[in-house]
Amino acid sequence: MRRVVVTGMGAISPFGSGVAPLFEALCAGQSGVRVLPELTSVGGLRSLVAGPVPDLDPKQIPRKFRRSMSNMSIFATLAAQEALSQGRVDDGLREGGRLGVVVGSTLGSTQTSQEFFQDYLTDFSLERMKSTVFFHIMSHSCAANVSQALGVRGRVVAPSAACATGCQAVGLAYEMVAAGSQDLVLCGGADELHPLTAATFDVMNAASTAYNDRPHETPRPFDRARDGVVCSEGGGILLLEGLDSALARGVSILAEVVGFATLSDPASIANPHADAMEACMRAALADAGDSPAKVDYVNAHATGTELGDAAESEAIGRVVGAGVPVSSLKGHLGHTMAASGSLELIATVEMMRRDCVLPTLNLEEVDPACAGVDHVRSVRSARLRTVIKNSFAMGGINSSLVLRRYADD
């Protein structure tokens, strides 16, 4: 099995376009959450806060490709372009069949689906239907549009596992490169914001509703006053590459991916369980050949829900103990859904590169149910050698990645 490294990263987030603006905002303790006027028009919706992507210029993508893209595919494509640029991938590599794409979303474009059915249900006519609608709403829209726009001729895979999608995509890409199926893979997730996304969590009493007048104070992962998820949008793409390829091309190596696990929790389709989360982290460490004692930091999934944060804290404590720093970036970003695993992983790689640990924003008083781990509440200096990234989704889908600081050994 080949060693696998990260050689490029790209981000579209509630802080704008690019990895640099994302990390600068995180370091500054900024929040990307605000009141979203579109949510106020939905009857019965109690959660009015969200983390939208600021206006960006989609015309960076040629129109012939942009016509088949909804916002999520635009996010994924722009992030992929940034990752390719950092990784110095030329046309020959892109088009040679050895570069693949593993990019997923929760669904196809909900906004496009809404617009189509609003029109269709008026008279049940297809006469006004645009030929590009299907390309917006198909489940593999992001992966297909990225590969089309960038001229990729290798494998195209589109995982869809809700909040675990981005993490799964990176893990599947890691396994492809390690096995030699592809030399390089663009991987990650993207999602676009729609009122029905927030409504999904609201109906389950899992959305944040108490901070509509103070949007920057929510979500509150691990905090005693947390009251649920804040939905956001964005796209995070990483370029994974075989170590031999990266060394031959002379590109910068940002980190090494050394372990991955994704496990099912059949105990409940809705409620998380510490036992399953613990098993997933231990399986990822086993895949990496690492012991829990080597872990220097855990980037938690922690969305700000009562049950999820408590279960994850318990699981992390069982695996790495009380002395390993733990934080969630959803206090800054909100929950970017399918993009969360890859966007937060990008920020984690930057922490490794810059010798720091970012805190959990809005964590003012740790809930006793979340005690037992070292919650980071301000920026710390630390040399991170081995880290775990967790992403856990409804449906009992758990995933964990293990990354190491690259050492030329």
C-alpha positions in Angstrom: 0.0 0.0 0.0 1.3 3.4 -1.0 1.7 6.3 1.5 -0.8 9.1 0.8 -0.3 12.8 1.3 -2.2 16.1 1.0 -0.7 18.4 -1.6 -3.6 20.9 -2.2 -6.6 22.3 -0.5 -9.5 24.6 -1.5 -12.3 26.1 0.4 -15.6 28.0 0.0 -17.0 28.8 3.4 -19.2 31.3 5.2 -16.0 33.4 5.4 -15.7 33.6 1.6 -13.5 32.1 -1.1 -10.2 30.5 -0.2 -8.4 28.6 2.5 -6.5 31.7 3.7 -9.7 33.8 4.5 -11.2 30.7 6.2 -8.2 30.2 8.5 -7.7 33.8 9.3 -11.4 34.2 10.4 -11.1 31.1 12.5 -8.0 32.4 14.2 -9.7 35.7 14.8 -12.6 34.0 16.5 -15.1 35.2 14.0 -18.6 33.8 13.4 -20.0 33.1 10.0 -23.6 32.8 11.4 -26.2 35.5 10.9 -30.0 35.8 10.7 -31.2 34.7 7.3 -34.2 36.6 6.1 -35.3 33.8 3.8 -36.0 31.6 6.8 -38.6 34.0 8.2 -40.9 33.3 5.3 -41.3 29.6 6.2 -44.3 28.9 8.4 -43.6 27.0 11.6 -39.8 27.3 11.2 -38.3 28.4 14.5 -34.6 28.5 13.7 -33.8 31.8 11.8 -30.0 31.7 11.8 -27.6 30.2 9.3 -24.1 30.4 7.8 -24.4 31.4 4.1 -21.5 31.8 1.8 -20.9 35.5 0.9 -21.5 36.7 -2.6 -18.9 35.2 -5.0 -18.4 35.4 -8.7 -19.6 32.2 -10.4 -18.5 33.6 -13.8 -15.0 32.4 -12.9 -16.4 29.2 -14.3 -17.1 29.2 -18.1 -20.8 29.4 -18.9 -20.8 26.1 -20.8 -20.0 24.4 -17.6 -21.8 26.7 -15.2 -25.2 26.1 -16.9 -25.3 22.6 -15.3 -24.3 23.8 -11.9 -26.3 24.8 -8.8 -24.6 26.6 -6.0 -23.2 23.5 -4.5 -21.4 22.5 -7.7 -20.1 26.0 -8.0 -18.7 25.8 -4.5 -17.1 22.4 -5.2 -15.6 23.5 -8.5 -14.1 26.7 -7.2 -12.6 24.8 -4.2 -11.2 22.1 -6.5 -9.6 24.8 -8.7 -7.8 26.2 -5.7 -6.6 22.7 -4.6 -5.3 22.0 -8.1 -3.5 25.3 -8.2 -1.8 24.7 -4.9 -0.9 21.2 -5.9 0.5 22.5 -9.2 -1.5 20.0 -11.3 -1.1 20.6 -15.0 -3.3 19.7 -17.9 -1.5 16.5 -18.5 -2.1 15.2 -15.0 -5.7 16.3 -15.1 -6.5 14.6 -18.3 -4.3 11.6 -18.1 -6.8 9.3 -16.4 -4.8 9.0 -13.1 -6.6 11.9 -11.4 -9.9 11.0 -9.9 -12.8 12.8 -8.2 -14.6 11.8 -5.0 -17.0 14.6 -4.1 -20.3 14.2 -2.4 -23.3 16.2 -1.2 -26.3 15.4 1.0 -28.8 15.7 -1.9 -28.9 17.3 -5.3 -29.9 21.0 -5.4 -33.0 21.5 -3.2 -33.4 25.0 -4.6 -33.6 23.7 -8.2 -36.1 21.0 -7.1 -38.3 23.6 -5.5 -38.2 25.9 -8.5 -39.1 23.0 -10.8 -42.0 21.7 -8.8 -43.4 25.1 -8.1 -43.7 25.6 -11.8 -44.7 22.0 -12.7 -47.5 21.7 -10.2 -49.3 24.8 -11.6 -50.5 22.9 -14.7 -48.5 19.6 -14.7 -46.6 20.8 -17.8 -43.0 20.1 -18.8 -43.0 22.7 -21.5 -41.1 25.2 -19.5 -38.6 22.7 -18.1 -34.9 23.6 -18.8 -32.7 20.8 -20.2 -30.1 21.5 -17.4 -32.5 20.8 -14.5 -31.5 17.2 -14.0 -27.8 18.1 -13.8 -28.6 20.3 -10.8 -30.6 17.8 -8.9 -28.9 14.4 -9.6 -27.3 13.0 -6.6 -23.8 13.0 -8.1 -24.1 16.6 -9.4 -21.1 18.0 -7.6 -18.7 15.1 -8.6 -19.9 15.2 -12.2 -19.7 18.9 -12.6 -16.2 19.1 -11.0 -14.9 16.4 -13.4 -16.6 18.1 -16.4 -15.4 21.6 -15.7 -11.8 20.5 -14.9 -11.4 17.9 -17.6 -10.9 15.0 -15.3 -10.8 11.5 -17.0 -10.2 9.3 -13.9 -12.6 7.7 -11.5 -15.6 9.8 -10.4 -17.4 8.7 -7.2 -20.1 10.6 -5.3 -20.6 9.4 -1.7 -23.7 10.7 0.1 -23.8 10.2 3.8 -25.2 13.5 5.1 -22.9 15.1 7.7 -20.3 12.3 7.2 -20.0 12.8 3.4 -16.9 15.0 3.3 -14.9 12.8 5.7 -16.0 9.6 3.9 -15.0 11.2 0.6 -11.5 11.9 1.8 -11.3 8.4 3.3 -12.4 6.7 0.1 -9.9 8.8 -1.9 -7.1 7.8 0.6 -7.9 4.1 0.0 -7.9 4.6 -3.8 -4.5 6.2 -3.8 -3.1 3.8 -1.3 -4.2 0.9 -3.4 -2.8 2.4 -6.6 -6.1 2.8 -8.3 -5.4 6.5 -8.8 -2.3 8.6 -8.4 -4.2 11.7 -7.3 -7.7 12.4 -6.2 -9.7 15.5 -5.6 -12.0 14.8 -2.6 -14.4 16.4 -0.2 -17.9 17.6 0.0 -20.2 20.6 -0.8 -23.7 21.7 0.1 -25.9 24.7 -0.5 -28.2 26.3 2.1 -32.0 26.0 1.8 -34.8 26.6 4.3 -35.7 22.9 4.2 -32.3 22.0 5.5 -32.9 24.0 8.6 -36.4 22.7 8.8 -35.2 19.1 8.8 -33.4 19.7 12.1 -36.1 22.0 13.4 -38.8 19.3 13.0 -36.6 16.9 15.0 -36.1 19.6 17.7 -32.4 19.6 16.9 -32.0 23.1 15.4 -30.8 26.1 17.4 -33.8 28.4 18.1 -32.9 30.4 21.2 -30.4 32.8 19.6 -32.3 34.3 16.7 -31.6 37.7 18.2 -27.9 36.9 18.9 -26.8 34.8 15.9 -23.0 35.0 16.7 -23.6 33.2 20.0 -24.8 29.9 18.3 -24.1 27.1 17.8 -22.5 26.3 21.1 -20.7 22.9 20.9 -20.2 21.3 24.3 -21.7 24.3 26.1 -24.3 23.9 28.9 -26.5 26.4 27.0 -26.3 24.7 23.6 -29.6 24.2 21.8 -28.9 22.6 18.5 -27.6 22.8 15.0 -27.1 25.9 12.8 -27.2 25.0 9.1 -24.5 26.5 6.8 -23.1 26.0 3.3 -19.8 25.7 1.5 -17.4 23.4 -0.2 -14.1 21.9 0.9 -11.8 20.0 -1.5 -8.4 18.3 -0.8 -6.0 17.0 -3.3 -4.6 13.6 -2.2 -1.6 12.1 -3.9 0.7 9.1 -3.6 3.9 10.1 -1.8 6.0 8.8 -4.6 4.1 11.1 -7.1 4.4 14.1 -4.8 8.1 13.7 -4.4 8.7 13.1 -8.1 6.8 16.3 -8.9 8.5 18.3 -6.2 5.3 19.8 -4.7 4.8 20.8 -1.0 3.4 18.1 1.2 0.9 19.5 3.7 0.1 16.4 5.7 -0.1 12.6 5.5 -3.3 10.6 5.7 -2.6 7.5 7.6 -5.9 6.0 8.7 -9.6 5.9 8.0 -12.6 4.1 9.3 -16.3 4.4 8.6 -18.7 2.2 10.6 -22.4 1.7 10.9 -24.3 2.1 14.2 -27.5 0.0 13.8 -28.8 0.9 17.3 -30.6 4.0 16.0 -31.1 5.8 12.8 -31.4 9.1 14.6 -29.6 9.0 18.0 -25.8 8.9 18.4 -24.1 6.4 20.7 -20.7 6.7 22.3 -19.9 3.0 21.8 -20.1 3.3 18.0 -18.1 6.6 17.9 -15.4 5.0 20.1 -15.3 1.9 17.8 -14.9 4.1 14.8 -12.0 6.2 16.2 -10.2 3.0 17.4 -10.7 1.4 14.0 -9.1 4.5 12.3 -6.2 4.4 14.7 -5.7 0.7 14.0 -5.7 1.4 10.3 -3.0 4.0 10.9 -1.0 1.6 13.1 -1.1 4.2 15.8 -2.0 3.9 19.5 -4.3 6.4 21.2 -1.2 7.7 23.2 0.2 9.2 20.0 -2.9 11.5 19.3 -2.1 15.2 19.9 -5.5 16.6 19.0 -9.1 15.6 18.1 -11.2 17.8 15.8 -14.7 16.9 16.9 -17.8 16.7 14.8 -19.8 18.3 17.7 -22.7 20.2 16.2 -24.2 21.7 19.4 -26.9 19.1 20.0 -27.6 17.8 23.5 -27.1 14.1 22.7 -24.5 14.3 20.0 -22.0 16.4 21.9 -22.3 14.4 25.1 -21.9 11.1 23.3 -18.8 12.3 21.3 -17.2 13.7 24.4 -17.6 10.4 26.2 -16.2 8.5 23.2 -13.2 10.8 22.8 -12.5 10.5 26.5 -12.5 6.7 26.4 -10.1 6.7 23.4 -7.5 9.4 24.2 -8.2 10.3 27.8 -8.6 13.7 29.5 -5.3 15.3 28.4 -5.6 15.6 24.6 -6.9 18.9 23.2 -10.4 18.7 21.6 -12.3 21.4 19.7 -15.2 21.8 17.2 -15.1 24.4 14.5 -18.9 24.5 14.1 -19.1 27.4 16.6 -17.4 29.5 13.9 -18.8 28.0 10.8 -22.2 26.4 11.7 -22.8 23.0 10.2 -21.8 23.0 6.5 -23.4 19.6 6.2 -21.7 17.4 3.5 -18.8 20.0 3.4 -18.2 19.9 7.1 -15.8 17.0 7.2 -13.6 18.3 4.5 -13.7 22.0 5.4 -12.9 21.2 9.0 -10.2 18.8 7.9 -8.6 21.6 5.9 -8.5 23.8 8.9 -7.0 21.0 10.9 -4.2 20.6 8.4 -3.6 24.3 8.7 -3.3 23.9 12.5 -0.7 21.2 12.0 1.2 23.4 9.7 1.1 26.5 11.9 1.6 24.8 15.3 -1.6 25.9 16.9 -5.0 24.6 18.1 -8.1 26.5 17.4 -10.8 26.7 20.1 -14.5 25.9 20.2 -16.2 29.2 19.7 -19.1 30.0 22.1 -17.9 27.4 24.6 -18.4 29.4 27.8 -19.4 26.8 30.4 -18.7 23.1 29.6 -21.7 21.0 30.1 -20.9 18.3 32.8 -22.2 15.7 30.3 -19.3 16.8 28.0 -16.6 16.8 30.7 -13.7 14.3 30.7 -11.8 15.8 27.8 -9.5 18.8 27.4 -11.8 21.4 25.7 -9.9 24.1 24.0 -11.4 27.5 24.7 -8.7 29.9 23.3 -6.0 29.6 20.6 -3.1 27.4 21.9 0.4 26.9 20.6 1.1 23.2 20.1 3.1 21.0 17.8 0.6 18.5 16.4 2.0 15.3 15.0 -1.0 13.0 14.9 -4.6 14.2 14.8 -8.1 12.6 14.5 -10.9 14.1 12.5 -14.5 12.9 13.3 -17.6 13.2 11.3 -20.8 11.5 12.5 -24.1 11.5 10.6 -27.8 10.6 11.1 -28.5 7.2 9.8 -25.9 5.7 12.1 -23.0 6.6 9.8 -19.7 7.3 11.7 -16.4 8.2 10.1 -12.9 9.1 11.4 -9.7 10.0 9.7 -6.1 10.0 11.2 -3.5 12.5 9.8 0.1 12.9 10.6 2.6 15.7 10.2 4.7 14.6 7.2 8.2 13.6 8.0 10.7 12.8 5.3 11.8 9.4 6.6 
